[in-house]
Amino acid sequence: MAINSTRLIYFSPTQTTRKVVEGIAKGVGVDDVEHLDLTPPGAAVQRQVDTRDGLVIIGAPVYAGRLPAEAAARLQRLMANGTPAVIVVVYGNRAYEDALLELWDLALEAGFKPVAAGAFIGEHSYSTVATPIAVGRPDTEDLRAARDFGRMIREKMGMMEDFGDISLLQVPGNFPYRESGLFSSISPVTQEAACTKCVRCVSACPTGAIVLQDKVATDPSICIRCCACIKGCSAGARTMTDPHVRQVAEQLSSSCRSRKEPEMFL
Ligand SMILES: Cc1cc2nc3c(=O)[nH]c(=O)nc-3n(C[C@H](O)[C@H](O)[C@H](O)COP(=O)(O)O)c2cc1C
């Protein structure tokens, strides 16, 4: 069965998941590549995903060993009719726990046919100069692994007569999934003196939590602490000052130093 098109579906506030998914698509090696970026707030709509002779690559980051609730909600609005899918999670060199299984299950429920899965590493959203965690990942080696994975998927699918030949794999993770246990009502803040009101933070925010009034205002009740606003602020005006988050970043920076490698299942 030849693959003639790929559709990349991802939620990726700080872009590491997008890079991995694109790397896999390069390895699959077809010219017809379409993106469905579920990160902007406006992407949260219901839609049918039908790709004839195509492969879908679905990617999401790991938050507290699970999918970000916002990503899961957006992915649950997709409907497919047996389209083969590669399931990918990207995590910040700590652990991915139940996130891969959760995304796998969610894809099955939406009507996709998962054919392969991978857990890759991306720079941790909480990484800063003072608390570095998996800086620069996915790096050249990770992206090479992603391309090799894409190639292997193409070969595997090339050997099949039709989708009926796809046998279901098992991916790591437990059900019921772990409690996500994320902090609530905490968000990055804007240092007024440094802010240029360029509104990059407003457009980077996947939940519309940031607005520009007379100054930049953030609604912590809808912020998902993805840190896209911090990473996207060239003036360095967005910072996470909350002591709990800073403490977690310090702990991760010292406990997650040893390099984890991508894991692939197919
Ligand atoms: C709220 C939150 C929770 C996170 N939890 C985990 C985790 O449990 N394990 C881990 O290794 N990385 C964790 N990360 C790091 C992200 O999974 C990682 O930075 C990922 O590359 C972000 O993907 P993106 O660039 O596509 O947004 C977390 C990040 C955030 C913002």
The ligand as a MOL file (V3000), in Angstrom:
LIG
                    3D

  0  0  0     0  0            999 V3000
M  V30 BEGIN CTAB
M  V30 COUNTS 31 33 0 0 0
M  V30 BEGIN ATOM
M  V30 1 C 2.3930 22.0500 32.3060 0
M  V30 2 C 3.4810 21.1890 31.7430 0
M  V30 3 C 3.6620 19.8870 32.1850 0
M  V30 4 C 4.6890 19.0930 31.6510 0
M  V30 5 N 4.8240 17.7970 32.0930 0
M  V30 6 C 5.8200 17.0270 31.5910 0
M  V30 7 C 5.9810 15.6690 32.0210 0
M  V30 8 O 5.1840 15.1090 32.7620 0
M  V30 9 N 7.0680 14.9810 31.5810 0
M  V30 10 C 8.0030 15.5510 30.7470 0
M  V30 11 O 9.0020 14.9040 30.4610 0
M  V30 12 N 7.8180 16.8080 30.2440 0
M  V30 13 C 6.7490 17.5500 30.6420 0
M  V30 14 N 6.5600 18.8150 30.1520 0
M  V30 15 C 7.4480 19.3050 29.0860 0
M  V30 16 C 6.8100 19.1820 27.6870 0
M  V30 17 O 6.2680 17.9020 27.4930 0
M  V30 18 C 7.8770 19.4290 26.6270 0
M  V30 19 O 8.5060 20.6570 26.8500 0
M  V30 20 C 7.3450 19.3900 25.2040 0
M  V30 21 O 8.4770 19.3700 24.3570 0
M  V30 22 C 6.4690 20.5920 24.8590 0
M  V30 23 O 5.9160 20.4080 23.5760 0
M  V30 24 P 5.6120 21.6280 22.5590 0
M  V30 25 O 6.9430 22.2740 22.2560 0
M  V30 26 O 5.0690 20.9590 21.3500 0
M  V30 27 O 4.6840 22.5740 23.2270 0
M  V30 28 C 5.5440 19.6180 30.6530 0
M  V30 29 C 5.3470 20.9330 30.2000 0
M  V30 30 C 4.3260 21.7050 30.7300 0
M  V30 31 C 4.1140 23.0960 30.2040 0
M  V30 END ATOM
M  V30 BEGIN BOND
M  V30 1 1 1 2
M  V30 2 1 2 3
M  V30 3 2 2 30
M  V30 4 2 3 4
M  V30 5 1 4 5
M  V30 6 1 4 28
M  V30 7 2 5 6
M  V30 8 1 6 7
M  V30 9 1 6 13
M  V30 10 2 7 8
M  V30 11 1 7 9
M  V30 12 1 9 10
M  V30 13 2 10 11
M  V30 14 1 10 12
M  V30 15 2 12 13
M  V30 16 1 13 14
M  V30 17 1 14 15
M  V30 18 1 14 28
M  V30 19 1 15 16
M  V30 20 1 16 17
M  V30 21 1 16 18
M  V30 22 1 18 19
M  V30 23 1 18 20
M  V30 24 1 20 21
M  V30 25 1 20 22
M  V30 26 1 22 23
M  V30 27 1 23 24
M  V30 28 2 24 25
M  V30 29 1 24 26
M  V30 30 1 24 27
M  V30 31 2 28 29
M  V30 32 1 29 30
M  V30 33 1 30 31
M  V30 END BOND
M  V30 END CTAB
M  END
